[in-house]
Amino acid sequence: MNANNELKGYLGGFDLTDVLQLISQQQKTGILTVKSTVGQIALSFKGGQIIGMNPGMPNQEFDLEQMLKKSGRLLASRLSNLRQEQIRRNISLEQILVEHEVMNAEEVGRLNLLRIFEALTCILKWKKGSYTFQPTSIVHETPYLPPQPSDFVLFEILRQMDEFSVFEQNIPSANAIYESVSTFASETDDNLFSEDFKDRLPVEERTILELVTKNNTVQDITDKSLLGKYNVYRILNYFLESGIIAQKGEKAATLGRIPGSGQWNKVVTGILYISLISFILLTIATFIPSAWLPVNIPSRNSHISPSKNVISMYFNQKNKAYRKAEALLHQ
């Protein structure tokens, strides 16, 4: 820290968590700017509390406008009109959204808090870069965001990062596509997930389940739900462990260059090899008596539905987690 009380350093040399705790404990007011090769993020503090954020990422990550576009909450044309009005009136986009009843003040506040959580999670993972804390009374306040105690936000993010590493083991790809067990049913069955079961789900979990049934990837669900990556993975993980959903497949990655003439022989050979194996397996299956089969194969009109035991197990797991959290709070 220099004569102007400006704090500077490099990521890796001094843990950013220590900087955040210092700002909180000394109730500092100013702007913390963290830079790396992938971009920069500026956080505003007042009395040690986080009151605003200004992201500067090349892909516009954590940008409110981009998040609304990806979620489908606003068409690009309408968002452009709202942006023009915002510039003309020189007010925040958040105020425009509330005035036009696109979102209410509480929803905007929740979304801005999510943006801060995700931005902080991002910079805490940066291994190289620099940071500067500039004490100043002129700070940017994000609209509809109540001041957030920085030490609480920090500890909550560290907890989420620890849990997220576990969720990623069950959900290793953002391109994965899941389906509820109801998709295995015949079209005439409407009672796979009873209304009672759906009604018992919190709004966030109901939202995720609905997006799962629409053939969305994990990344699509994250973008459209506006619940944040941690919450999406947490809920999907609960569903997977409870047998409510299962992986359906994975969205193909973007195709690379077209194979050159020298590669076509390998491609054709591979296709012929797979076709031959498939033909042999089909021939064997045709002559095997059904009595030899190790399991009963469902007929076309049969279905697989979540049993009461699966649903009961799901809610028991949630109740245990809540009781554990409550016990920790009362220690």
VOMI-145457 format. One record per residue (C-alpha): z, y, x. Coordinates in steps of 0.5 Angstrom, whole numbers, plus 500, padded with zeros to 3 digits. Each point is the difference from the previous one (the first is absolute). Layout:
BEGIN
ATOM  up north east
ATOM   Z     Y    X
...
//
This chain:
BEGIN
ATOM  up north east
ATOM 500   500  500
ATOM 498   507  503
ATOM 503   507  499
ATOM 496   501  494
ATOM 504   493  497
ATOM 493   497  500
ATOM 501   493  500
ATOM 494   496  504
ATOM 499   493  502
ATOM 495   494  501
ATOM 500   494  495
ATOM 503   494  504
ATOM 504   504  504
ATOM 505   502  495
ATOM 500   497  493
ATOM 498   504  495
ATOM 506   497  495
ATOM 505   504  505
ATOM 496   506  499
ATOM 500   499  492
ATOM 508   499  501
ATOM 501   506  504
ATOM 496   504  495
ATOM 504   497  494
ATOM 507   501  504
ATOM 499   507  502
ATOM 497   502  494
ATOM 494   503  503
ATOM 495   504  497
ATOM 493   500  502
ATOM 493   496  501
ATOM 500   493  504
ATOM 493   499  502
ATOM 498   493  503
ATOM 493   499  503
ATOM 496   493  502
ATOM 493   498  502
ATOM 499   499  492
ATOM 503   506  497
ATOM 506   504  499
ATOM 505   501  495
ATOM 504   507  499
ATOM 507   499  496
ATOM 504   506  498
ATOM 508   500  500
ATOM 505   505  496
ATOM 507   499  502
ATOM 498   493  503
ATOM 497   497  494
ATOM 492   499  499
ATOM 497   505  495
ATOM 493   499  502
ATOM 494   497  504
ATOM 493   502  502
ATOM 496   494  502
ATOM 494   501  505
ATOM 497   493  501
ATOM 492   499  501
ATOM 500   495  494
ATOM 504   505  495
ATOM 505   494  500
ATOM 506   503  496
ATOM 496   505  497
ATOM 502   501  493
ATOM 493   502  497
ATOM 497   493  504
ATOM 506   496  497
ATOM 498   503  493
ATOM 492   498  501
ATOM 502   493  502
ATOM 505   499  495
ATOM 494   502  494
ATOM 505   504  497
ATOM 495   506  501
ATOM 492   500  500
ATOM 498   503  506
ATOM 496   505  496
ATOM 506   502  496
ATOM 504   500  507
ATOM 495   505  503
ATOM 501   505  494
ATOM 507   500  501
ATOM 500   501  507
ATOM 495   506  499
ATOM 505   503  495
ATOM 506   499  505
ATOM 496   504  505
ATOM 499   505  496
ATOM 507   501  497
ATOM 503   499  507
ATOM 505   495  497
ATOM 502   492  502
ATOM 496   494  498
ATOM 506   498  497
ATOM 501   506  495
ATOM 493   499  498
ATOM 501   492  498
ATOM 506   502  496
ATOM 497   506  497
ATOM 494   496  498
ATOM 505   494  498
ATOM 496   495  504
ATOM 507   498  503
ATOM 507   503  498
ATOM 505   503  505
ATOM 504   494  501
ATOM 494   496  501
ATOM 497   505  505
ATOM 507   500  504
ATOM 501   492  500
ATOM 493   500  503
ATOM 501   505  505
ATOM 507   497  502
ATOM 495   493  501
ATOM 496   504  504
ATOM 505   502  505
ATOM 503   493  500
ATOM 493   497  502
ATOM 499   506  505
ATOM 507   499  504
ATOM 499   492  500
ATOM 493   502  503
ATOM 503   504  506
ATOM 506   496  501
ATOM 494   494  502
ATOM 497   505  505
ATOM 501   498  507
ATOM 497   506  504
ATOM 499   507  498
ATOM 505   506  500
ATOM 504   504  496
ATOM 503   507  499
ATOM 505   503  496
ATOM 500   507  499
ATOM 506   504  496
ATOM 497   505  495
ATOM 502   502  493
ATOM 492   500  498
ATOM 499   493  498
ATOM 496   497  495
ATOM 503   497  494
ATOM 496   495  496
ATOM 500   501  493
ATOM 505   496  495
ATOM 503   497  506
ATOM 508   500  500
ATOM 503   501  507
ATOM 500   493  503
ATOM 506   499  505
ATOM 496   498  506
ATOM 506   494  502
ATOM 499   497  493
ATOM 493   500  501
ATOM 500   497  507
ATOM 504   495  498
ATOM 497   498  494
ATOM 493   500  504
ATOM 503   495  505
ATOM 502   495  495
ATOM 494   500  497
ATOM 496   499  507
ATOM 505   494  501
ATOM 498   497  493
ATOM 493   501  500
ATOM 499   496  507
ATOM 503   494  495
ATOM 495   502  495
ATOM 494   500  504
ATOM 501   493  502
ATOM 499   498  493
ATOM 494   505  499
ATOM 497   500  506
ATOM 493   504  498
ATOM 499   506  496
ATOM 493   497  498
ATOM 504   494  496
ATOM 499   499  493
ATOM 505   497  495
ATOM 500   498  493
ATOM 506   499  495
ATOM 500   492  498
ATOM 497   502  493
ATOM 493   501  503
ATOM 500   492  501
ATOM 501   500  492
ATOM 495   499  495
ATOM 498   506  497
ATOM 503   498  493
ATOM 507   500  503
ATOM 503   507  499
ATOM 508   497  501
ATOM 500   499  508
ATOM 504   506  501
ATOM 504   502  494
ATOM 501   507  498
ATOM 507   499  501
ATOM 499   498  507
ATOM 495   506  501
ATOM 505   505  496
ATOM 506   497  505
ATOM 496   503  506
ATOM 501   507  503
ATOM 495   505  499
ATOM 498   499  508
ATOM 499   492  499
ATOM 496   501  494
ATOM 495   504  503
ATOM 499   496  506
ATOM 499   494  496
ATOM 495   503  496
ATOM 496   502  506
ATOM 501   493  503
ATOM 496   497  493
ATOM 495   505  501
ATOM 497   497  507
ATOM 503   506  504
ATOM 501   499  508
ATOM 507   501  503
ATOM 497   507  502
ATOM 497   501  493
ATOM 507   499  497
ATOM 503   505  505
ATOM 495   505  499
ATOM 500   500  492
ATOM 507   499  499
ATOM 503   506  504
ATOM 506   496  501
ATOM 499   500  508
ATOM 499   494  505
ATOM 507   498  500
ATOM 501   499  493
ATOM 494   497  499
ATOM 501   494  505
ATOM 507   500  498
ATOM 498   498  492
ATOM 494   496  502
ATOM 505   496  505
ATOM 505   499  494
ATOM 494   497  495
ATOM 498   495  506
ATOM 507   497  501
ATOM 501   500  493
ATOM 493   496  498
ATOM 498   506  496
ATOM 493   501  504
ATOM 496   496  505
ATOM 495   502  505
ATOM 493   500  497
ATOM 496   502  506
ATOM 499   505  505
ATOM 494   506  499
ATOM 495   499  506
ATOM 500   505  505
ATOM 495   505  501
ATOM 494   496  503
ATOM 498   501  507
ATOM 493   501  503
ATOM 494   495  497
ATOM 499   494  505
ATOM 495   500  504
ATOM 494   495  501
ATOM 504   496  505
ATOM 506   499  496
ATOM 496   498  493
ATOM 500   493  503
ATOM 508   500  501
ATOM 500   502  493
ATOM 495   495  497
ATOM 504   495  503
ATOM 506   502  498
ATOM 498   500  493
ATOM 497   493  500
ATOM 506   497  503
ATOM 504   503  494
ATOM 495   497  495
ATOM 500   493  503
ATOM 508   500  500
ATOM 500   502  493
ATOM 495   495  498
ATOM 504   494  503
ATOM 507   503  497
ATOM 497   500  493
ATOM 497   493  501
ATOM 506   497  502
ATOM 504   504  494
ATOM 495   497  495
ATOM 501   493  501
ATOM 508   500  501
ATOM 503   498  494
ATOM 505   505  496
ATOM 506   495  501
ATOM 500   501  507
ATOM 500   508  500
ATOM 507   502  502
ATOM 501   505  495
ATOM 497   502  493
ATOM 495   505  500
ATOM 500   505  494
ATOM 495   499  495
ATOM 496   506  498
ATOM 504   503  494
ATOM 507   498  504
ATOM 504   506  504
ATOM 505   501  505
ATOM 505   505  497
ATOM 507   503  503
ATOM 505   495  498
ATOM 507   503  497
ATOM 503   498  507
ATOM 495   504  504
ATOM 502   506  496
ATOM 507   499  500
ATOM 500   499  507
ATOM 496   506  501
ATOM 505   504  497
ATOM 506   497  503
ATOM 497   502  507
ATOM 500   507  498
ATOM 507   500  497
ATOM 503   497  506
ATOM 496   505  504
ATOM 503   506  496
ATOM 507   497  500
ATOM 500   499  508
ATOM 497   508  500
ATOM 506   502  496
ATOM 505   496  504
ATOM 498   504  506
ATOM 500   506  497
ATOM 508   499  498
ATOM 502   498  507
//
